[in-house]
Amino acid sequence: MMFEYMGWNEVGKLIETAMAKTIESKKVTYDFHRQIPGATLVKCSEFANEIVTRIEKS
């Protein structure tokens, strides 16, 4: 990720972890929705909001 390239490893890890948890919760965009049975399809902005929410809880 760009943040790791810039040396902001902690930020990069927070984003990666939050994104993984969002995907595990099955709230995903179309590209993942096609591949995950039982997933909830959300807009890109909603997916991003889910990630931000998980970062804020960290």
Beta strands, then each sheet from edge to edge (+ up, - down):
strand 1: 27-28
strand 2: 40-41
sheet 1: 1+ 2+
end
